[in-house]
Each structure stands twice: as structure tokens, then as C-alpha cells.
Amino acid sequence: MAIEWRMRVRILLGVAVVAGTGCASLKAFQARQQYIQDQTRGHTYAKPIAAVWPEVRKLLFEKGFKTKDSDTGNSFSLETEEKKEGDSKVRYLVLGTKLDEGSCKVEFTRMGAGVLGPTSERDLDLEWALLRRVEPEAGEKIEHEATAAGERTKT
């Protein structure tokens, strides 16, 4: 699966930072980032959607987005109003799915409209921020495992 453009930028910045330390450090950085993305993409919250959803709204509010949402029992959805970012306008669609009484999944989709036309992509950076906020222990575990995965690529 293609890496999202913001992750590409992050990887390129990582390249600049570790350029002097060699190829092994770059591979470790990339492996760490990929591990975090993979774990974020597949994460299931061990909390009910009703406990996670207020944090979704709070996170978007902190990023400057105004929200409107609805829930239909087993799923929650939220759409933000457009916000200008540089030369483009951005908005989010967030879907929260109740898996059972004590677990759920949340997915952020970033939609943009700019000089290159419309874009739509899953925003794993915001999902990662939510994961660390709602389940900090899981975030710490993923970071630890990601660092270990990166170190394994150095050998």
C-alpha cells in the first residue's frame, strides 16, 4: 500500500536528520515509522465507542476544526467544516465503529481541495495521536516495539 504524502514528508525529514549517520539509521527510522503506521491502521480500542468519541471531537477541536456528528447505534460519524491550510481547504470524515460493548475502531479520512484537485486519504497521524491520548499504555507499547523493529534492521 502506498505511503501517505505526510508520511513521505516525515520520512524525507528523517533522511535529512540521519544522513550523516548512515544507511542503517535510515532503515531503522523507516522500519520504526512503518511499524507505528501498521499498528495504528489495525488498532482496536479496548474501550466503548462512547468513551472514545469525545476524545475524537476534542482532538479535532484542538486542531482548529468545527465538527458536526451523528451516531446510529453501532457506528458514529463526524464530519468537520472545511479549514484553510496553505493553498488548500481541508476537512475530515471520522468513522467510529462499535465492535462490541467494550471495544471499537476509529478511522480518520482527510479530504482536501487545492490547486492539484481533490484528495482523500486515511490520516494515520491523527489516528496515532488519538491512540496515544485514549490508550497511552498501548501507545507506549507500540513505540517500544517500533524502536525494537527499527533496531533489528540495523543488523
N, C-alpha and C positions, 0 to 999 in steps of 0.2 A: 504494500500500500504506500502511496506517495506521502512524503513528509509534508506537513502543512507549512505554508510560507513563513509563518512566525518562528517555527522550529528551525527552518533553514537559516533564518537570520541569527537565531541563537547559536546554532552550530558554527556559522561563519564567525561570530564574535568569539566563540570558543577557540576557533582556529587561530585567530589573531592573538589571543591571550597565551595559548600554549605553543605558538610557532617556534619559539626558542627552545622548548623542552623536548621536541622530537615527536616522531610519529606515534610512539607508544602512548604518550599522554593524550594525543588527539583521539586515538582509538578508544582509550579509556573514557574520555569525555563523551564521545558519541555513544558508546555502549551504555553508559550511565543514563544519558538522556533518553535513549530508546527504551531502556527498561522502565523508567518512570512513565513514559508515554504508554507503553503496553499495559502496565498495571493500572494506570488511570483509566484507560479505554475500557477495561473489563471490570472495573471495581463495582462491587455490590456493597451498599451501606448496610451495616448491621443495626439499622435504626428505622423506625417507621417513616414514611414519606412526610407525615405531618410534622415530624421533628426536624427533618432536613430542609423542608421547603422555606421556612422563614430565613434560613441562612442563605439560600439561593437569592432571595429578594434583597437581603442585606448586602451581599457581595456585589450585586449589580448596582444597587444604590450607591455604594462606595465608589464604584467606577463611573458614576455620573449618569446612570440610565434611569429613566422613569419607566415603571412597569405596569402592566395590566395582566391579570391572570384569571384562570378558572380551574376548577377541579371537577372531575367526573367520577369520583369514587376510587377507581383503581389507577387513574393517572391524573397528573396535574400538568398544566401547560401554562407557559408565561411567554408573553411577547413584550419586548421593550419598544419604546418610541425610538425613532432614529436620532442619532447623535453625530454631530460632525467631528470627524477625526482627520485632520490634514485636508487633503483634496477629496475625501470621500465621506459618505454617510454610512454609519454602521448601526445595526440593530441585532438583537438576539432573539432566538426562539429557544426556550428551555423546556424540555420534557422530563417529567418525573414519573416513574412507573412504580407502583406498589407491587412488590413480588409476593409478599405475604404480610401478616400483621407486624412483623418486626424487621423487614428489610425492603430495600428499594434500590433503584438505579436512577441516575440523573445524567442527562446529556445536553450540553450547550451547543447550539449551532449559531455561528457568527455569519451574518449576511451583510454584504456591503454593496454599495453602488458608488462607483467612481469613474475616473476617466477611462479605465480599461473595461468598463461594463460591470454587470452584476457578478458577485461572487458569493459562494456559500460553502462553509467548511466547518467541521467539528472543531470546537475550541478546547483543546486538551489543557491549555494553560489555565483557563478559568476552572475547568473541572478539577485540575490538580490543586488549585487554590481552595476550592470548596472541600475537597477531600482532606486537606491538611487542617482546615478550620473545623470541620464536623467530626472527623475521626483522627485527631493528631497522633494517636498511637500507631494507627495504620500508616499514616504518612511517614512517621519516623522509621517504621519497619521497612517500608518501600525504599526510603532514602538509603538506609543501611545496606539493603540487598542490592540497590543500584550501584553503590560505591564498590561493593564486592564484585559485582558483574564487571564493572569497569577495570578493576584491578586484575581480574582474570585475563583480560585482553592484553595486558602488558607482558605476559609471559609467553 
